[in-house]
């Protein structure tokens, strides 16, 4: 295979063609180079920005031209609208600023940002058809947000929750209203969309509305009217023995206690009405102490024939006011339309109930009984002895309990059934309420002493009182000196401890006919026995000579004895408590009696010698 050489006639034509092509290329390169050289630092012809021709211009000239021709930020107008309210503003006022430098840089890169051949095509196309670039703007949302904040001051309306107004005992309703506020980020987004058009236009502002949590409170207002329609009465429950209360609250007072509150929950919110919790709690807290009942065991007597307990007084179920429960009951019942509301209590049963068998608590037999005698006592003294003894009849003492006589006696006054009789007060014998109670305390002391119970507190009388040394038949047994005990509530007490594992039942019997008081202890014998001895009267001191003094309140010739003589002495009593051959306890009781002076008073002008002093006051 071979190539045929061109003929001699065709060679000149080929040479001319090739030469022409080469010459065209040379001229083309010269033209392109010249074009580029001419437009070095200038925007290519045919380029415009936002309709403003900038082709062939230097960057500085183009910037000057654009700044003059692009007027939308300060010459344009947009309308911000909220319902029937509107505000006309320039884009510049809400943060739109023209950016000539960025706009020019983007225009300058037209025909320069692609590879060489592609750039030539873009330059040619731009030259022939033209290219319009979008101007660049900066939207400063801080400026726009600040402007919208000023609008929000006009647009904003706080949400208004409906409420109930109470004027006196009249109830009205304040309607609720939606809250309104300008949502600035969403509104700025809508403005930005309008800016993209570079046209005049209306931008609807984005408004947030907040509904009241509760829209209607008419039902609760009707509840308030019902609450104030009549007085509220708080009373004790029907099953309580006392008669405290009732406590009434008129509508005018209830109106001041009414309280309204919005409570949110998972399902929404409710408008609650009721009495003010703090005021209600304060009222009940002040009331609570007077309503406390300490639990009390029942009182029994022991039937010596059947050997069973017989109920004397029912047990007292202890109680304390349940303040939270009472508050809730008051609120609930008021809302339900009830106006008579029982208080709520927490109840505590005593250790022993009415139905408790004696064998269960160890009361099975008589373990000791003790009697003392009060021959010659006045009717007032007998009344006080009877009244005081009744406080202990049927009383129970728990295993391990230290029994306080003063606590069991309680208040000694004319209001509790006592009367005036002779008492020892300080260094004199005078009339006082409760004279004779020490006959009871002395009898109890001896019952506890001879039963072998530990004595925790005992006080002797200031001087020998012969009542406490009397025995059956109205004779004196001086060996009983030192076995008396005085009680003066609440300062001076007598106490002993039931140190057995069994309950102790006490019964007291006063027999005015025989001038006796008998104290019985029922429990279960634990084998203990008591031996005792006394020193008898030691260091005897004769009573001082009688003292006579004038009393202007007495008539002439009348002489009145107001105190009685008694010799002073010391007595020591030893006690040994044993169980079989084993000594459980030993104790000693020392008593010092003062020598006591008889005292007389006489009326002014009384002649003659007063009578001889008596040692046995009647």
C-alpha positions in Angstrom: 0.0 0.0 0.0 1.2 3.5 -0.8 0.2 7.1 -0.8 -0.2 8.9 -4.0 1.6 12.2 -3.9 -0.4 15.3 -4.8 0.0 16.3 -8.4 1.9 19.3 -9.2 -1.2 21.2 -10.1 -2.8 20.8 -6.6 0.1 21.7 -4.4 -0.2 25.5 -4.6 -3.8 25.4 -3.6 -3.0 23.3 -0.4 -0.3 25.6 0.5 -2.5 28.6 0.2 -5.2 27.0 2.4 -2.8 26.0 5.1 -1.3 29.4 5.1 -4.7 31.0 5.3 -5.6 28.9 8.3 -2.4 29.7 10.1 -2.9 33.4 9.4 -6.4 33.2 10.8 -5.2 31.6 13.9 -2.6 34.2 14.4 -5.2 37.0 13.9 -7.6 35.1 16.3 -5.0 34.9 19.0 -4.1 38.5 18.5 -7.8 39.5 18.8 -8.4 37.4 21.9 -5.3 38.7 23.5 -6.2 42.2 22.7 -9.7 41.7 24.0 -8.5 40.3 27.3 -5.9 43.0 27.6 -8.5 45.7 27.0 -10.8 44.2 29.7 -8.2 43.6 32.2 -9.7 44.9 35.5 -13.0 45.5 33.8 -16.3 43.7 33.6 -16.9 41.9 30.2 -19.3 43.6 27.8 -22.9 42.6 28.0 -23.0 42.1 31.8 -25.6 44.0 33.8 -26.5 43.8 37.5 -30.2 44.1 38.4 -30.8 45.7 34.9 -27.9 48.2 35.3 -25.3 47.8 32.5 -21.8 47.5 33.9 -20.1 45.8 31.0 -16.7 47.4 30.2 -16.6 49.3 33.5 -13.9 49.2 36.1 -14.9 47.8 39.4 -14.8 51.2 41.0 -16.9 52.8 38.3 -19.4 49.9 38.5 -19.7 50.3 42.2 -20.4 54.0 41.9 -23.0 53.4 39.3 -24.7 50.6 41.2 -24.8 52.5 44.4 -26.6 55.3 42.5 -28.9 53.0 40.5 -29.9 50.2 43.0 -32.4 52.1 45.2 -34.6 49.3 46.5 -33.3 49.2 50.1 -34.0 52.9 50.8 -36.5 53.7 48.0 -38.6 50.6 48.1 -41.6 50.0 50.4 -43.1 47.0 52.1 -46.2 47.0 54.2 -46.2 44.9 57.5 -49.7 43.9 58.3 -51.6 42.6 61.4 -55.3 42.4 60.7 -56.5 45.9 60.2 -53.3 47.4 61.4 -50.4 48.1 59.0 -47.0 49.7 59.0 -45.2 50.9 55.8 -41.4 50.7 56.0 -38.5 50.7 53.6 -36.4 47.5 53.4 -33.5 49.4 54.9 -35.5 50.1 58.1 -36.0 46.4 58.7 -32.3 45.5 57.9 -31.9 45.2 54.1 -28.6 46.7 52.8 -27.3 46.6 49.2 -23.8 45.0 49.0 -22.1 46.6 45.9 -18.8 44.9 46.4 -20.1 41.4 46.4 -22.4 42.2 43.5 -19.5 43.5 41.4 -17.2 40.6 42.3 -19.9 38.2 41.1 -20.3 40.2 37.8 -16.6 40.4 37.3 -16.2 36.6 37.5 -18.6 36.1 34.6 -16.4 34.7 31.8 -13.5 34.2 34.1 -14.5 31.5 36.5 -14.4 28.5 34.1 -11.5 26.9 32.0 -10.3 28.9 29.0 -12.5 27.5 26.2 -15.6 27.7 28.4 -14.7 31.2 29.4 -14.4 32.2 25.7 -17.9 30.8 25.1 -19.3 32.7 28.1 -17.6 35.9 26.9 -19.0 35.4 23.4 -22.5 34.6 24.6 -22.5 37.6 27.0 -21.3 39.8 24.2 -24.0 38.7 21.9 -26.9 38.1 24.2 -26.0 39.8 27.5 -26.1 38.5 31.0 -28.0 40.1 34.0 -26.6 39.2 37.4 -28.7 39.5 40.6 -27.6 42.2 42.9 -26.4 41.0 46.4 -28.1 42.3 49.6 -27.3 41.8 53.3 -30.3 41.2 55.5 -29.2 42.2 59.0 -31.9 40.4 61.2 -30.7 42.2 64.3 -32.0 45.4 62.8 -35.2 43.8 61.6 -35.7 42.1 65.0 -35.2 45.4 66.8 -37.8 47.0 64.6 -40.3 44.2 65.1 -39.8 44.5 68.9 -41.1 48.1 68.6 -44.1 46.8 66.7 -44.7 44.0 69.3 -45.1 46.7 72.0 -48.3 47.7 70.0 -49.4 44.2 69.1 -48.8 42.4 72.4 -51.7 41.6 74.6 -51.3 39.5 77.7 -53.5 36.5 78.2 -56.3 37.2 80.7 -57.4 34.2 82.8 -61.0 34.4 83.8 -61.6 35.0 87.4 -64.2 35.3 90.1 -64.8 38.5 91.9 -66.3 38.5 95.4 -67.8 41.7 96.7 -69.2 41.2 100.2 -71.2 38.0 99.6 -72.0 38.8 96.0 -70.1 36.7 93.3 -69.3 38.0 89.8 -67.3 36.7 86.9 -64.4 38.5 85.1 -64.2 37.0 81.5 -60.9 35.7 80.1 -59.2 36.9 76.9 -56.6 35.5 74.5 -53.1 36.7 74.6 -51.3 38.0 71.4 -47.6 38.4 70.7 -45.5 38.9 67.5 -43.5 35.9 66.6 -40.3 37.7 65.5 -38.3 34.8 63.9 -41.2 33.7 61.7 -42.0 37.2 60.8 -38.4 37.9 59.7 -38.6 34.8 57.5 -41.7 36.2 55.7 -39.9 39.5 55.2 -36.9 37.8 53.8 -39.1 36.1 51.1 -40.5 39.5 50.1 -36.9 40.9 49.8 -36.0 38.3 47.3 -38.6 39.8 44.9 -37.1 43.3 45.2 -40.6 44.5 44.8 -43.1 46.5 46.8 -45.5 44.2 48.7 -47.4 43.4 51.8 -46.0 41.0 54.4 -48.5 39.5 56.9 -46.9 39.4 60.3 -46.8 36.0 62.2 -48.9 36.4 65.3 -49.0 33.9 68.2 -52.2 33.7 70.1 -52.4 32.1 73.6 -55.7 30.9 74.9 -56.5 31.2 78.7 -55.8 27.9 80.5 -59.4 27.9 81.5 -61.9 29.7 79.3 -65.0 29.6 81.5 -65.5 29.8 85.2 -69.3 30.3 85.5 -69.7 26.8 87.0 -67.2 27.7 89.7 -68.8 31.0 90.3 -72.1 29.2 90.9 -70.2 27.0 93.4 -69.0 30.1 95.2 -72.6 31.5 95.4 -73.7 28.2 96.8 -70.9 28.3 99.5 -71.9 31.8 100.5 -75.6 31.0 100.5 -75.7 30.0 104.2 -73.3 29.7 107.2 -70.9 26.9 107.5 -71.0 24.8 110.7 -68.1 22.6 111.8 -69.1 20.1 114.4 -67.9 17.1 116.3 -68.6 13.6 114.8 -71.7 11.9 116.1 -69.8 9.1 117.8 -67.9 11.4 120.2 -69.0 11.7 123.9 -68.2 15.4 124.5 -70.3 18.4 123.5 -67.7 20.8 122.2 -68.7 23.0 119.4 -70.3 23.5 117.0 -68.3 26.3 115.3 -70.2 28.5 113.0 -68.9 30.7 110.2 -71.3 33.2 108.7 -71.3 33.9 104.9 -69.4 37.2 105.5 -66.5 35.3 107.1 -66.6 32.6 104.5 -66.3 35.2 101.8 -63.0 36.4 103.2 -61.8 32.8 103.3 -62.7 32.0 99.6 -59.7 31.1 97.5 -59.5 30.5 93.7 -56.7 28.6 92.0 -55.9 27.3 88.5 -54.6 23.7 88.7 -53.0 22.1 85.6 -53.1 18.4 85.0 -52.4 16.0 82.2 -55.9 16.5 80.7 -55.7 20.3 80.8 -56.5 22.7 83.6 -59.3 23.3 86.1 -60.3 26.4 88.1 -60.6 25.3 91.7 -62.6 27.0 94.3 -62.5 26.5 98.1 -61.4 28.0 101.4 -57.9 29.3 101.7 -55.7 26.4 102.8 -53.4 28.5 105.1 -56.3 30.2 106.9 -58.1 26.9 107.3 -55.0 25.1 108.6 -54.3 27.9 111.1 -57.9 27.8 112.4 -57.8 24.0 112.8 -54.3 24.1 114.4 -55.6 26.5 117.0 -58.6 24.3 117.7 -56.7 21.0 117.8 -55.3 21.1 121.4 -58.7 21.5 122.9 -60.0 18.5 121.1 -57.3 16.0 122.2 -58.6 13.1 124.2 -56.0 10.8 125.8 -56.9 7.1 125.6 -58.2 5.8 128.9 -58.7 2.3 130.0 -62.1 1.2 131.2 -62.9 1.1 134.9 -63.9 -2.3 136.4 -64.8 -3.8 139.7 -63.8 -7.4 140.5 -66.7 -9.7 141.4 -65.3 -11.8 144.2 -67.9 -14.5 143.7 -67.6 -15.0 139.9 -63.9 -13.8 139.8 -64.7 -11.8 136.7 -64.4 -8.2 135.8 -67.6 -6.1 135.7 -67.6 -2.9 133.6 -67.9 0.2 135.7 -67.0 2.9 133.1 -66.3 2.3 129.4 -62.9 2.9 127.9 -62.2 6.3 126.3 -60.9 6.0 122.8 -58.1 8.5 122.4 -58.2 11.0 119.6 -56.3 13.8 117.9 -57.7 16.1 115.3 -56.7 15.0 111.8 -56.0 18.4 110.4 -55.3 17.4 106.8 -58.3 15.1 106.8 -60.5 17.8 108.3 -59.3 20.3 105.7 -60.1 18.0 102.9 -63.5 17.1 104.3 -64.4 20.8 104.7 -63.4 21.6 101.1 -65.1 18.5 99.6 -68.4 19.0 101.4 -68.6 22.7 100.8 -68.1 22.1 97.0 -70.8 19.4 97.3 -73.2 21.9 98.7 -73.1 20.7 102.3 -72.7 23.3 105.1 -72.7 21.1 108.2 -69.4 19.3 108.3 -68.0 16.9 111.0 -64.4 17.1 111.9 -62.0 14.2 111.1 -60.0 12.5 113.9 -57.3 9.9 114.3 -58.3 7.5 117.0 -56.1 5.4 119.4 -57.4 2.6 121.5 -56.2 2.2 125.1 -54.3 -1.0 126.0 -57.4 -2.5 127.8 -60.9 -2.5 126.3 -64.4 -3.0 127.8 -64.4 -6.6 126.7 -61.0 -7.6 127.9 -61.2 -10.5 130.3 -59.5 -10.1 133.7 -57.5 -13.3 133.2 -56.0 -11.9 130.0 -54.4 -9.0 131.9 -53.7 -10.9 135.2 -56.5 -9.6 137.4 -57.6 -12.8 139.1 -57.7 -12.2 142.9 -57.5 -9.8 145.8 -53.8 -9.3 146.6 -54.2 -6.7 149.4 -56.7 -4.4 151.0 -56.0 -1.6 153.4 -58.2 0.5 155.6 -57.8 3.8 157.5 -60.2 5.6 159.8 -61.3 9.2 160.1 -63.4 9.3 163.3 -64.4 12.8 164.3 -64.1 14.3 160.8 -66.4 17.1 159.8 -68.9 16.5 157.1 -66.8 18.7 154.8 -63.8 16.5 155.3 -65.9 13.3 154.7 -67.2 14.9 151.5 -63.6 15.5 150.3 -62.5 12.0 151.3 -65.4 10.5 149.3 -64.8 12.7 146.3 -61.1 12.0 146.2 -61.5 8.2 146.7 -64.0 8.0 143.8 -61.2 9.2 141.4 -59.4 5.8 142.0 -62.3 3.4 142.1 -62.0 0.9 139.2 -58.7 2.4 138.0 -56.1 0.2 136.3 -52.3 0.4 136.7 -50.3 -1.3 133.9 -47.3 -3.6 134.5 -44.2 -1.5 135.0 -46.2 1.7 135.3 -45.3 4.3 137.9 -48.6 5.5 139.2 -49.0 9.2 140.1 -51.7 10.0 142.6 -51.7 13.7 141.8 -52.2 13.0 138.1 -55.2 10.7 138.8 -56.7 13.2 141.3 -56.6 16.0 138.7 -58.0 19.4 139.7 -59.1 19.8 143.3 -61.6 22.7 143.4 -65.1 23.7 144.3 -66.0 23.0 140.7 -64.9 19.4 140.9 -67.0 18.5 143.9 -64.7 19.5 146.8 -65.4 21.8 149.7 -63.4 23.6 152.3 -61.9 21.8 155.3 -58.8 21.9 157.4 -55.4 21.6 155.6 -51.8 22.1 156.6 -50.4 25.0 154.7 -46.9 26.1 155.5 -46.6 26.4 159.3 -50.3 26.6 160.1 -53.5 24.7 159.9 -56.1 26.5 157.9 -59.3 26.0 156.0 -58.7 25.1 152.3 -60.4 23.4 149.4 -59.8 19.6 149.6 -59.0 19.2 153.3 -59.2 15.4 153.9 -57.6 14.3 150.6 -54.5 13.2 152.6 -56.7 10.5 154.3 -56.9 9.0 150.8 -53.2 9.4 150.0 -52.2 7.9 153.4 -54.5 4.9 152.7 -53.0 4.4 149.2 -49.5 4.7 150.6 -50.1 1.9 153.1 -51.8 -0.3 150.5 -48.8 0.0 148.2 -46.4 -0.3 151.2 -47.9 -3.5 152.5 -48.3 -4.9 149.0 -44.6 -4.7 148.5 -44.7 -2.2 145.6 -41.7 0.1 145.2 -42.4 3.6 146.5 -41.1 6.3 144.2 -42.2 9.4 146.0 -43.8 10.0 149.4 -44.0 13.1 151.6 -45.0 13.0 155.3 -47.1 15.7 157.0 -45.5 18.6 158.7 -46.8 17.3 162.1 -48.5 14.3 163.5 -52.2 14.1 162.5 -54.0 11.7 164.7 -56.5 10.8 162.1 -53.8 8.7 160.4 -53.0 6.8 163.6 -56.6 5.8 164.3 -57.8 2.2 164.1 -61.2 0.5 164.3 -63.0 1.6 167.5 -61.5 5.1 167.4 -58.4 4.3 169.3 -54.9 5.5 168.5 -52.1 3.2 167.3 -48.9 5.1 167.5 -47.1 2.4 165.6 -48.8 3.9 162.5 -46.8 7.1 163.0 -44.5 7.5 160.0 -46.9 5.7 157.6 -48.8 8.8 156.4 -48.5 10.5 153.1 -49.6 13.9 151.9 -50.5 15.1 148.4 -50.8 18.7 147.3 -51.6 18.9 143.6 -49.6 19.6 141.6 -46.5 20.2 143.7 -46.5 17.3 146.2 -47.2 13.8 144.9 -47.3 10.2 145.9 -46.0 7.6 143.4 -45.5 3.9 143.4 -44.6 1.4 140.7 -46.4 -1.8 139.7 -43.3 -3.9 139.2 -45.2 -7.1 138.5 -46.0 -8.6 135.1 -49.7 -8.2 135.8 -52.2 -5.4 135.6 -53.4 -3.9 139.0 -57.0 -3.0 139.6 -57.8 -0.5 142.4 -61.1 -0.3 144.2 -61.9 2.3 146.9 -64.8 2.2 149.4 -65.7 5.0 151.8 -68.1 4.2 154.6 -69.1 7.4 156.5 -71.1 5.3 159.0 -67.9 3.5 160.2 -65.6 6.5 159.3 -63.5 4.2 157.2 -61.9 4.2 153.8 -60.8 0.8 152.3 -58.4 0.4 149.4 -58.4 -2.9 147.5 -55.7 -4.2 145.1 -56.7 -6.9 142.6 -54.1 -8.6 140.5 -52.3 -11.9 140.6 -50.1 -12.8 143.6 -46.5 -13.4 142.7 -45.4 -14.9 146.1 -43.9 -11.7 147.6 -44.3 -11.0 151.3 -43.6 -7.9 153.4 -42.0 -7.5 156.8 -41.6 -4.2 158.5 -40.6 -2.6 161.7 -40.7 0.9 163.2 -38.4 2.7 165.5 -41.5 4.2 167.2 -41.5 7.9 168.2 -37.9 9.1 168.8 -36.5 12.5 169.8 -39.9 13.6 171.1 -40.3 17.3 171.4 -43.2 18.7 173.4 -45.5 21.0 171.7 -44.9 24.7 172.4 -47.1 26.7 174.7 -50.4 27.8 173.1 -50.4 31.1 171.2 -53.2 33.6 171.9 -53.9 36.6 169.6 -56.6 39.1 169.2 -58.9 39.0 166.2 -60.8 42.2 165.6 -63.4 40.3 163.6 -64.5 38.2 166.6 -67.0 39.6 169.0 -66.1 40.3 172.6 -66.0 37.2 174.8 -65.6 34.8 171.9 -62.5 32.5 171.8 -61.7 30.4 168.7 -59.1 27.7 168.4 -57.4 27.9 164.9 -54.6 25.4 165.3 -53.9 22.3 167.4 -50.9 21.1 169.3 -48.8 18.1 168.5 -45.6 16.8 169.9 -42.6 16.6 167.5 -40.8 13.3 166.9 -38.7 11.3 164.5 -39.8 7.9 163.1 -37.9 5.4 161.0 -39.7 2.6 159.3 -37.9 -0.3 157.6 -39.4 -2.6 155.0 -38.2 -5.9 153.7 -39.8 -7.5 150.6 -39.2 -11.2 150.0 -40.3 -14.0 147.8 -39.7 -17.2 149.7 -36.2 -17.1 151.1 -35.1 -14.5 148.6 -35.0 -10.8 149.5 -36.4 -8.7 146.6 -35.9 -5.3 148.1 -35.3 -3.4 151.3 -36.1 0.3 151.9 -36.4 2.8 154.7 -38.8 5.6 155.3 -37.7 8.4 157.6 -40.2 10.9 159.0 -39.6 14.1 161.0 -42.6 15.7 162.6 -42.4 19.3 163.8 -43.6 20.2 167.3 -46.8 22.0 166.6 -48.3 24.9 168.5 -52.0 25.3 169.4 -53.3 28.7 168.4 -56.3 30.7 169.7 -57.9 33.9 168.6 -60.2 36.0 170.8 -62.4 39.0 170.3 -61.4 42.5 171.6 -62.0 43.0 175.3 -62.3 39.3 176.1 -61.6 38.6 179.8 -60.6 35.4 181.6 -58.3 32.6 180.5 -58.9 30.9 177.2 -59.7 27.2 177.3 -57.0 24.5 177.4 -55.6 23.6 174.0 -57.0 20.5 172.3 -54.9 18.0 170.3 -57.9 16.6 168.4 -59.3 19.2 165.9 -62.9 18.5 165.0 
